[in-house]
Amino acid sequence: MASSSCGFHGSDKADIEYAYAWVGNSATQCPGQCAWPFHQPVYGPQSPPLLPPNGDVGIDGMTINIAVTIAGAVTNPFKSEYFQGDAAAPLEAVSACPGMYGSGAYPGYAGKLFVDETTGVSYNAHGVNGRPFLLPAITSRSCKTLV
């Protein structure tokens, strides 16, 4: 099972082997880690939190954690597929790029993002009906961000 305090994925075998993922509520479950950059971080640079694109620190943090966890479950569902480093502590497709959301990101700075001029929310992607989201970088050999 790959895990963090924000969510995890794993696999099990009953009649067939299957993969699963679980993500907790980012607003109540270690928000300084699970809801960053929308919440003050637990450690590191203490820059002001970003405004969450959908107005809810917990849900917007969960969106990021769902993306990370599903990417891991899809690319490394049975702990023998895509990962970097040691299999005992794998860096998966998204967990290899923590805190990277835009170009120029570094610890404590999410990177260059789009900012809505009216609301001030930060985002890097659009979903259904133009809804803004902040999605993490994904790696193949280097961390790639959407903006």
Accessible surface in RSA format (square Angstrom, percent):
REM  Atomic radii and reference values for relative SASA: ProtOr
REM  Chains: A
REM  Algorithm: Lee & Richards
REM  Probe-radius: 1.40
REM  Slices: 20
REM RES _ NUM      All-atoms   Total-Side   Main-Chain    Non-polar    All polar
REM                ABS   REL    ABS   REL    ABS   REL    ABS   REL    ABS   REL
RES MET A   1   142.34  73.7  82.92  54.9  59.42 141.5  76.67  65.2  65.67  87.0
RES ALA A   2    22.65  20.8  14.00  21.6   8.65  19.7  22.15  31.2   0.50   1.3
RES SER A   3    83.03  70.2  45.18  60.3  37.86  87.2  13.88  29.5  69.16  96.9
RES SER A   4    62.20  52.6  38.06  50.8  24.15  55.6  43.91  93.5  18.29  25.6
RES SER A   5    52.91  44.7  36.13  48.2  16.78  38.6  47.53 101.2   5.38   7.5
RES CYS A   6    11.47   8.7  10.00  11.1   1.48   3.5   4.81  12.2   6.67   7.2
RES GLY A   7     5.96   7.4   0.00   N/A   5.96   7.4   1.21   3.3   4.75  10.6
RES PHE A   8    56.32  28.2  53.17  32.9   3.14   8.2  56.32  34.1   0.00   0.0
RES HIS A   9     4.19   2.3   4.19   2.9   0.00   0.0   4.19   4.3   0.00   0.0
RES GLY A  10     1.54   1.9   0.00   N/A   1.54   1.9   1.54   4.2   0.00   0.0
RES SER A  11    39.85  33.7  15.39  20.5  24.45  56.3   0.00   0.0  39.84  55.8
RES ASP A  12    77.14  54.0  70.71  70.4   6.44  15.2  12.35  29.1  64.79  64.6
RES LYS A  13   147.64  72.0 122.26  75.0  25.37  60.4  67.29  60.6  80.34  85.6
RES ALA A  14    80.14  73.7  50.16  77.4  29.97  68.2  61.67  86.8  18.46  48.9
RES ASP A  15   144.10 100.9 114.41 113.9  29.69  70.2  36.29  85.4 107.81 107.5
RES ILE A  16   126.30  71.9 122.33  91.1   3.97   9.6 126.24  90.9   0.06   0.2
RES GLU A  17    85.56  49.1  64.78  49.0  20.78  49.5  11.75  22.7  73.80  60.3
RES TYR A  18    95.71  44.7  90.69  51.6   5.02  13.1  65.83  49.5  29.89  36.8
RES ALA A  19    41.23  37.9  15.64  24.1  25.59  58.2  15.79  22.2  25.44  67.4
RES TYR A  20    81.33  38.0  72.61  41.3   8.72  22.7  59.49  44.7  21.84  26.9
RES ALA A  21    47.58  43.7  15.02  23.2  32.56  74.1  15.17  21.4  32.41  85.9
RES TRP A  22   118.69  47.6 113.99  55.2   4.70  11.0  91.35  48.7  27.34  44.4
RES VAL A  23    26.85  17.7   8.47   7.7  18.38  44.3   8.47   7.4  18.38  49.8
RES GLY A  24     6.17   7.6   0.00   N/A   6.17   7.6   5.27  14.5   0.90   2.0
RES ASN A  25    71.40  49.2  65.24  63.0   6.16  14.8  20.09  48.4  51.31  49.6
RES SER A  26     0.72   0.6   0.18   0.2   0.54   1.2   0.54   1.1   0.18   0.3
RES ALA A  27    46.35  42.6  29.92  46.2  16.43  37.4  30.81  43.4  15.54  41.2
RES THR A  28   108.21  77.0  76.30  77.4  31.90  76.0  68.91  92.6  39.29  59.4
RES GLN A  29    55.25  30.9  48.98  35.8   6.26  14.9  33.17  70.6  22.07  16.7
RES CYS A  30    49.03  37.1  33.89  37.8  15.14  35.6  19.80  50.2  29.23  31.5
RES PRO A  31    33.09  24.1  33.09  30.2   0.00   0.0  33.09  27.3   0.00   0.0
RES GLY A  32     8.12  10.0   0.00   N/A   8.12  10.0   2.22   6.1   5.89  13.2
RES GLN A  33    86.08  48.1  67.63  49.4  18.45  43.9  19.71  41.9  66.37  50.3
RES CYS A  34     4.25   3.2   1.03   1.2   3.21   7.6   1.24   3.1   3.01   3.2
RES ALA A  35     0.00   0.0   0.00   0.0   0.00   0.0   0.00   0.0   0.00   0.0
RES TRP A  36    37.47  15.0  32.90  15.9   4.57  10.7  28.18  15.0   9.29  15.1
RES PRO A  37     3.47   2.5   2.99   2.7   0.48   1.7   2.99   2.5   0.48   3.0
RES PHE A  38     6.46   3.2   0.17   0.1   6.28  16.3   0.17   0.1   6.28  18.0
RES HIS A  39    66.89  36.6  64.85  45.1   2.05   5.2  44.88  46.3  22.01  25.6
RES GLN A  40    62.89  35.2  59.96  43.8   2.93   7.0  40.87  87.0  22.02  16.7
RES PRO A  41    19.02  13.9  11.88  10.8   7.15  26.0  11.88   9.8   7.15  44.4
RES VAL A  42    96.46  63.5  63.70  57.7  32.76  79.0  71.38  62.0  25.08  68.0
RES TYR A  43   167.93  78.4 157.29  89.5  10.64  27.7 120.07  90.2  47.86  59.0
RES GLY A  44    44.87  55.3   0.00   N/A  44.87  55.3  26.47  72.6  18.40  41.2
RES PRO A  45    72.14  52.6  58.80  53.6  13.34  48.5  71.25  58.8   0.89   5.5
RES GLN A  46    99.26  55.5  69.69  50.9  29.57  70.4  56.10 119.4  43.16  32.7
RES SER A  47    45.93  38.8  37.79  50.4   8.14  18.7  37.40  79.6   8.53  12.0
RES PRO A  48   112.07  81.7  96.93  88.4  15.14  55.0 101.86  84.1  10.22  63.5
RES PRO A  49    58.36  42.5  39.05  35.6  19.31  70.2  41.39  34.2  16.97 105.5
RES LEU A  50    49.51  27.6  44.28  31.7   5.23  13.1  47.19  33.1   2.32   6.2
RES LEU A  51    96.80  53.9  94.72  67.8   2.08   5.2  94.72  66.5   2.08   5.6
RES PRO A  52    16.41  12.0  15.82  14.4   0.60   2.2  15.82  13.1   0.60   3.7
RES PRO A  53    11.82   8.6   0.25   0.2  11.57  42.1   0.25   0.2  11.57  71.9
RES ASN A  54    41.39  28.5  10.69  10.3  30.71  73.9  13.91  33.5  27.48  26.6
RES GLY A  55    65.83  81.2   0.00   N/A  65.83  81.2  31.23  85.7  34.60  77.5
RES ASP A  56    66.39  46.5  62.14  61.9   4.24  10.0  18.59  43.8  47.79  47.7
RES VAL A  57    46.38  30.5  42.50  38.5   3.87   9.3  42.50  36.9   3.87  10.5
RES GLY A  58     3.42   4.2   0.00   N/A   3.42   4.2   2.80   7.7   0.62   1.4
RES ILE A  59    94.10  53.5  93.82  69.9   0.28   0.7  93.82  67.6   0.28   0.8
RES ASP A  60     3.13   2.2   1.90   1.9   1.23   2.9   0.78   1.8   2.35   2.3
RES GLY A  61     0.01   0.0   0.00   N/A   0.01   0.0   0.01   0.0   0.00   0.0
RES MET A  62    43.26  22.4  43.26  28.6   0.00   0.0  39.27  33.4   3.99   5.3
RES THR A  63    28.47  20.2  25.70  26.1   2.77   6.6  17.42  23.4  11.04  16.7
RES ILE A  64     8.52   4.8   8.52   6.3   0.00   0.0   8.52   6.1   0.00   0.0
RES ASN A  65    15.79  10.9  15.30  14.8   0.50   1.2   1.84   4.4  13.95  13.5
RES ILE A  66    72.35  41.2  72.27  53.8   0.08   0.2  72.35  52.1   0.00   0.0
RES ALA A  67    31.69  29.1  19.12  29.5  12.57  28.6  28.46  40.1   3.23   8.5
RES VAL A  68    44.51  29.3  41.52  37.6   2.99   7.2  41.52  36.1   2.99   8.1
RES THR A  69     9.74   6.9   6.44   6.5   3.29   7.8   4.04   5.4   5.70   8.6
RES ILE A  70    89.35  50.8  89.35  66.6   0.00   0.0  89.35  64.3   0.00   0.0
RES ALA A  71    16.56  15.2  10.62  16.4   5.94  13.5  16.07  22.6   0.49   1.3
RES GLY A  72     0.69   0.9   0.00   N/A   0.69   0.9   0.60   1.7   0.09   0.2
RES ALA A  73    12.86  11.8  10.22  15.8   2.64   6.0  10.41  14.7   2.45   6.5
RES VAL A  74   108.47  71.4  86.91  78.7  21.56  52.0  92.38  80.3  16.10  43.7
RES THR A  75    44.80  31.9  35.77  36.3   9.03  21.5  42.01  56.4   2.78   4.2
RES ASN A  76     0.38   0.3   0.38   0.4   0.00   0.0   0.00   0.0   0.38   0.4
RES PRO A  77    20.32  14.8  20.21  18.4   0.12   0.4  20.21  16.7   0.12   0.7
RES PHE A  78    76.49  38.3  59.33  36.7  17.16  44.7  59.76  36.2  16.74  47.9
RES LYS A  79    56.18  27.4  43.95  27.0  12.23  29.1  44.37  39.9  11.81  12.6
RES SER A  80    85.81  72.5  55.31  73.8  30.49  70.2  43.72  93.1  42.09  59.0
RES GLU A  81    75.60  43.4  52.51  39.7  23.09  55.0  46.92  90.8  28.68  23.4
RES TYR A  82    80.31  37.5  71.91  40.9   8.39  21.8  78.27  58.8   2.03   2.5
RES PHE A  83    52.95  26.5  31.22  19.3  21.74  56.6  31.22  18.9  21.74  62.2
RES GLN A  84    60.24  33.7  55.39  40.5   4.85  11.6  31.52  67.1  28.72  21.8
RES GLY A  85    65.16  80.4   0.00   N/A  65.16  80.4  38.35 105.2  26.81  60.1
RES ASP A  86    96.87  67.9  81.10  80.7  15.77  37.3  36.46  85.8  60.41  60.2
RES ALA A  87    62.19  57.2  44.31  68.4  17.88  40.7  44.88  63.2  17.30  45.8
RES ALA A  88    94.55  86.9  52.51  81.0  42.03  95.6  64.30  90.6  30.24  80.1
RES ALA A  89    73.53  67.6  56.77  87.6  16.76  38.1  63.96  90.1   9.57  25.4
RES PRO A  90    30.50  22.2  16.31  14.9  14.19  51.6  16.31  13.5  14.19  88.2
RES LEU A  91    86.11  48.0  86.05  61.6   0.06   0.2  86.05  60.4   0.06   0.2
RES GLU A  92    11.56   6.6  11.52   8.7   0.05   0.1   2.39   4.6   9.17   7.5
RES ALA A  93     3.48   3.2   3.48   5.4   0.00   0.0   3.48   4.9   0.00   0.0
RES VAL A  94     4.54   3.0   2.96   2.7   1.57   3.8   2.96   2.6   1.57   4.3
RES SER A  95    45.65  38.6  33.16  44.3  12.49  28.8  37.14  79.1   8.51  11.9
RES ALA A  96    24.54  22.6   4.50   6.9  20.04  45.6   5.00   7.0  19.54  51.8
RES CYS A  97     1.75   1.3   0.00   0.0   1.75   4.1   0.80   2.0   0.95   1.0
RES PRO A  98   108.14  78.8  84.92  77.4  23.23  84.4  93.35  77.1  14.80  92.0
RES GLY A  99    23.70  29.2   0.00   N/A  23.70  29.2  12.94  35.5  10.76  24.1
RES MET A 100    51.46  26.7  51.42  34.0   0.05   0.1  35.63  30.3  15.83  21.0
RES TYR A 101    10.99   5.1  10.77   6.1   0.23   0.6   0.19   0.1  10.80  13.3
RES GLY A 102     0.08   0.1   0.00   N/A   0.08   0.1   0.00   0.0   0.08   0.2
RES SER A 103    58.28  49.2  50.00  66.7   8.28  19.1  41.81  89.0  16.47  23.1
RES GLY A 104    58.90  72.6   0.00   N/A  58.90  72.6  40.60 111.4  18.31  41.0
RES ALA A 105    18.09  16.6   0.11   0.2  17.97  40.9   0.11   0.2  17.97  47.6
RES TYR A 106   134.73  62.9 126.15  71.8   8.58  22.3  93.46  70.2  41.27  50.9
RES PRO A 107   113.46  82.7  98.63  89.9  14.82  53.9 110.73  91.4   2.73  17.0
RES GLY A 108    15.93  19.6   0.00   N/A  15.93  19.6   4.25  11.7  11.69  26.2
RES TYR A 109    89.73  41.9  87.80  50.0   1.92   5.0  63.84  48.0  25.88  31.9
RES ALA A 110     6.51   6.0   3.16   4.9   3.34   7.6   3.16   4.5   3.34   8.9
RES GLY A 111     5.94   7.3   0.00   N/A   5.94   7.3   0.00   0.0   5.94  13.3
RES LYS A 112   144.68  70.6 141.60  86.9   3.08   7.3  87.79  79.0  56.89  60.6
RES LEU A 113    25.87  14.4   5.38   3.8  20.50  51.5   6.58   4.6  19.29  51.9
RES PHE A 114   100.73  50.4  97.14  60.2   3.59   9.4 100.63  61.0   0.10   0.3
RES VAL A 115    88.16  58.0  66.99  60.6  21.17  51.0  66.99  58.2  21.17  57.4
RES ASP A 116    48.77  34.2  44.91  44.7   3.86   9.1   4.14   9.8  44.63  44.5
RES GLU A 117   179.72 103.2 139.30 105.4  40.43  96.3  59.31 114.7 120.42  98.3
RES THR A 118   130.76  93.0  95.80  97.1  34.96  83.3  68.44  91.9  62.32  94.2
RES THR A 119    81.72  58.1  59.37  60.2  22.35  53.3  66.01  88.7  15.72  23.8
RES GLY A 120    28.98  35.7   0.00   N/A  28.98  35.7  19.70  54.1   9.28  20.8
RES VAL A 121    19.27  12.7  19.27  17.4   0.00   0.0  19.27  16.7   0.00   0.0
RES SER A 122     5.87   5.0   5.87   7.8   0.00   0.0   0.00   0.0   5.87   8.2
RES TYR A 123    30.35  14.2  30.35  17.3   0.00   0.0   2.94   2.2  27.42  33.8
RES ASN A 124     6.56   4.5   0.24   0.2   6.31  15.2   0.00   0.0   6.56   6.3
RES ALA A 125    18.16  16.7  10.87  16.8   7.28  16.6  18.16  25.6   0.00   0.0
RES HIS A 126   116.94  63.9  83.77  58.2  33.17  84.9  48.09  49.6  68.85  80.1
RES GLY A 127    30.90  38.1   0.00   N/A  30.90  38.1  21.12  58.0   9.78  21.9
RES VAL A 128   125.57  82.6 111.33 100.8  14.24  34.3 118.41 102.9   7.16  19.4
RES ASN A 129   153.94 106.2 104.13 100.6  49.81 119.9  41.41  99.7 112.54 108.8
RES GLY A 130    42.32  52.2   0.00   N/A  42.32  52.2  25.49  69.9  16.83  37.7
RES ARG A 131   130.78  54.9 125.43  63.9   5.35  12.7  26.79  36.6 103.99  63.0
RES PRO A 132    29.81  21.7  29.81  27.2   0.00   0.0  29.81  24.6   0.00   0.0
RES PHE A 133    48.75  24.4  48.55  30.1   0.19   0.5  48.75  29.6   0.00   0.0
RES LEU A 134     3.30   1.8   0.50   0.4   2.80   7.0   0.50   0.4   2.80   7.5
RES LEU A 135    54.83  30.5  53.83  38.5   1.00   2.5  53.83  37.8   1.00   2.7
RES PRO A 136    12.98   9.5   6.40   5.8   6.58  23.9   6.63   5.5   6.35  39.5
RES ALA A 137     0.72   0.7   0.00   0.0   0.72   1.6   0.55   0.8   0.17   0.5
RES ILE A 138    93.56  53.2  91.86  68.4   1.70   4.1  91.86  66.1   1.70   4.6
RES THR A 139     8.72   6.2   2.96   3.0   5.76  13.7   0.76   1.0   7.96  12.0
RES SER A 140    73.19  61.8  62.98  84.1  10.21  23.5  45.82  97.6  27.37  38.3
RES ARG A 141   230.05  96.6 196.55 100.2  33.50  79.8  72.79  99.5 157.26  95.3
RES SER A 142    58.44  49.4  51.44  68.6   7.00  16.1  47.14 100.4  11.30  15.8
RES CYS A 143    42.66  32.3  19.93  22.2  22.73  53.4   3.41   8.6  39.25  42.3
RES LYS A 144   130.79  63.8 123.18  75.6   7.61  18.1  78.72  70.9  52.07  55.5
RES THR A 145    39.38  28.0  11.41  11.6  27.98  66.7   5.15   6.9  34.23  51.7
RES LEU A 146   109.67  61.1  77.08  55.1  32.58  81.9  80.76  56.7  28.91  77.8
RES VAL A 147    44.19  29.1  17.67  16.0  26.52  63.9  43.65  37.9   0.54   1.5
END  Absolute sums over single chains surface
CHAIN  1 A     8234.6       6275.2       1959.4       5229.0       3005.6
END  Absolute sums over all chains
TOTAL          8234.6       6275.2       1959.4       5229.0       3005.6
